[in-house]
Amino acid sequence: MENKGNANPKVDEEHVMAIIAKNTTQLSQAETRREPAEEKPAVRDRTRQKKTIDLSYGERFLGSHSMTRRGEKSIYIRQEHHERLSRIIQVIGQDKIPLYAYLDNILEHHFEIFEKDITEDFDKKYKPLF
């Protein structure tokens, strides 16, 4: 991505549309196979993981980002993690993505994968006041 300073990076729209179409087809096929009356045990949703299999690590986490500037919050991480993340950005990402955007991509992926589990755990522990 040579558009490091550009707020509107180039996007391969056809590739994005193909990914969306592929996931939509998978979801509609899964819905037709689902049996409504049967109660199944909680299993992590694999449809969200499928779209990440098609992308390499660099494409998924280092290829692009939507953040236009650093966030307003500071976070603290272990020095060893900072060094590791910085090295990954330098080598795999070719220094084309800032550390804050790489971390944002990692967190976005984490929440996509574990959204259901997090929600279930949260709902178990959250007790409304009234």
Phi, psi and omega in degrees: 000102180277003181266045186303317181270351184279132180286342181243082180291156179289136181236133176281091186298323180296320178295316179297316180296324179294320178297314180297315180297320180296315180292325178295318178297317180297318181294317181293325176293320180294324180293324180288333180276342184292135177261116189292327186278342185273131178268120182253150177293154182293123178229140182302137181292116183274346183294328179286328179288332183301318184292335179280339179293326182290340183254145173286166180302314180299320179293321184289315189251336187243354185283324182204165175204155183257357181283131180265343177202169178295152177288173182274353185253147173259144175232159180243132176229161179297146180303319181296324177291319179300315180297317180296313180298317179298320180293319177299316179298317182294315187274299184288317182275356179052036179055033181257002180222137179284158182303317182298324180287322177298314178297322178298319177296319179297315180294320178301315179295317179302314180292326176297315184289317188254013183306312182296314180297317179297315180298316179298313179296319179297313181296328177294324185264341181278123177241117180296152180291324184241000000 
